[in-house]
Amino acid sequence: QVQLVESGGGLVQAGGSLRLSCVASGRTFSRYGIGWFRQPPGKEREFVGAIHRSGQTTYYADSVKGRFTISRDNAKNTAYLQMNSLEPEDTAVYYCAARETSAVFATKYDYWGQGTQVTVSS
C-alpha cells in the first residue's frame, strides 16, 4: 500500500509558475513510477506526464511539453511537478499516482493522491 499526498496548488496569474509536490509513504518509493494527471472543471481526467522510478526518464503530454517538468527525490519519497508559463487552460485539480513498474509510464496506476487545485487567472 502506498499513500500519496499532493500539495502546492493555488491561485496564480497567467504566465506564472507553481511547483506541486507528491509525498509518498508506505512502501519503497523508488520502486514506483509516478504519473501526474489533471482534471479540468467539467472535463475528464487527463494525463500530464510521468517519471521513471529511477528519475532518469520522463514523458509529457503535448499540451505541457516545454512548460512542465517532472522530477523526483527518492531519498525524500517525493515527486515534483514544476509548472511554468501557466495558462488559464491549465486550471484543474492535479493528481499524482503511483504504480510499481519498470516502465516510464503505466496504462493503469494503482495508487492516487487526493488532488490539489490549481487555478490560473487571465
KAWOJO-V784819 format. One record per residue. N is the residue number from 1. RES is the residue in three letters. SS is DSSP state (h for helix, s for strand, l for the rest). Layout:
n=N res=RES ss=SS
n=N res=RES ss=SS
This chain:
n=1 res=GLN ss=l
n=2 res=VAL ss=l
n=3 res=GLN ss=s
n=4 res=LEU ss=s
n=5 res=VAL ss=s
n=6 res=GLU ss=s
n=7 res=SER ss=s
n=8 res=GLY ss=l
n=9 res=GLY ss=l
n=10 res=GLY ss=s
n=11 res=LEU ss=s
n=12 res=VAL ss=s
n=13 res=GLN ss=s
n=14 res=ALA ss=l
n=15 res=GLY ss=l
n=16 res=GLY ss=l
n=17 res=SER ss=l
n=18 res=LEU ss=s
n=19 res=ARG ss=s
n=20 res=LEU ss=s
n=21 res=SER ss=s
n=22 res=CYS ss=s
n=23 res=VAL ss=s
n=24 res=ALA ss=s
n=25 res=SER ss=s
n=26 res=GLY ss=l
n=27 res=ARG ss=l
n=28 res=THR ss=l
n=29 res=PHE ss=h
n=30 res=SER ss=h
n=31 res=ARG ss=h
n=32 res=TYR ss=s
n=33 res=GLY ss=s
n=34 res=ILE ss=s
n=35 res=GLY ss=s
n=36 res=TRP ss=s
n=37 res=PHE ss=s
n=38 res=ARG ss=s
n=39 res=GLN ss=s
n=40 res=PRO ss=l
n=41 res=PRO ss=l
n=42 res=GLY ss=l
n=43 res=LYS ss=l
n=44 res=GLU ss=l
n=45 res=ARG ss=s
n=46 res=GLU ss=s
n=47 res=PHE ss=s
n=48 res=VAL ss=s
n=49 res=GLY ss=s
n=50 res=ALA ss=s
n=51 res=ILE ss=s
n=52 res=HIS ss=l
n=53 res=ARG ss=l
n=54 res=SER ss=l
n=55 res=GLY ss=l
n=56 res=GLN ss=l
n=57 res=THR ss=l
n=58 res=THR ss=s
n=59 res=TYR ss=s
n=60 res=TYR ss=s
n=61 res=ALA ss=l
n=62 res=ASP ss=l
n=63 res=SER ss=l
n=64 res=VAL ss=l
n=65 res=LYS ss=l
n=66 res=GLY ss=l
n=67 res=ARG ss=l
n=68 res=PHE ss=s
n=69 res=THR ss=s
n=70 res=ILE ss=s
n=71 res=SER ss=s
n=72 res=ARG ss=s
n=73 res=ASP ss=s
n=74 res=ASN ss=h
n=75 res=ALA ss=h
n=76 res=LYS ss=h
n=77 res=ASN ss=l
n=78 res=THR ss=s
n=79 res=ALA ss=s
n=80 res=TYR ss=s
n=81 res=LEU ss=s
n=82 res=GLN ss=s
n=83 res=MET ss=s
n=84 res=ASN ss=l
n=85 res=SER ss=l
n=86 res=LEU ss=l
n=87 res=GLU ss=l
n=88 res=PRO ss=h
n=89 res=GLU ss=h
n=90 res=ASP ss=h
n=91 res=THR ss=l
n=92 res=ALA ss=s
n=93 res=VAL ss=s
n=94 res=TYR ss=s
n=95 res=TYR ss=s
n=96 res=CYS ss=s
n=97 res=ALA ss=s
n=98 res=ALA ss=s
n=99 res=ARG ss=s
n=100 res=GLU ss=s
n=101 res=THR ss=l
n=102 res=SER ss=l
n=103 res=ALA ss=l
n=104 res=VAL ss=l
n=105 res=PHE ss=l
n=106 res=ALA ss=l
n=107 res=THR ss=l
n=108 res=LYS ss=l
n=109 res=TYR ss=l
n=110 res=ASP ss=l
n=111 res=TYR ss=s
n=112 res=TRP ss=s
n=113 res=GLY ss=l
n=114 res=GLN ss=l
n=115 res=GLY ss=l
n=116 res=THR ss=s
n=117 res=GLN ss=s
n=118 res=VAL ss=s
n=119 res=THR ss=s
n=120 res=VAL ss=s
n=121 res=SER ss=s
n=122 res=SER ss=l
